[in-house]
Amino acid sequence: MVDKLGSKLDDFKYPNSEILYGVDAYIIEVYPQGHKHNIRFLSDKAYWLDRFTKTRRIRGNKLSKGFLEINF
């Protein structure tokens, strides 16, 4: 689906997302269990969950992080 949408998603990923919305965003395509690319989704999800648990502090403030689901 991400490939089909192509440039329509550009505003929702870094660096455009940071310029437009102040969000450092990346896209993970979700594949259902049993799909041949499900392991790709699980790997990406594990990577980002790890990155979200090790946030740095800026001027003593912990940065807020989370997931945003976009349905087209």
Residue, then its C-alpha position, 0 to 999 in steps of 0.5 A: m500500500v505504501d508503494k501504491l501511495g508513493s509521493k502522497l505520503d511524503d508530508f507524513k514522513y521525515p523531513n517533510s513531517e518535521i517542517l509541516y507538523g513539527v514531528d520526526a515521523y517515519i512510516i511502517e507498513v503493517y502486514p497481517q499475521g500469515h502474510k509473507h511480509n509480516i516479519r518485515f512489519l514485526s522487525d520494524k515495530a521492534y526497532w521503533l519500540d526500542r527507539f521509543t524506550k530510549t529517548r534523550r532529554i533536552r533541557g531536562n525535559k523527556l521528549s514525548k513519542g508515540f505511534l500514529e495510525i493513518n488509514f487511506 
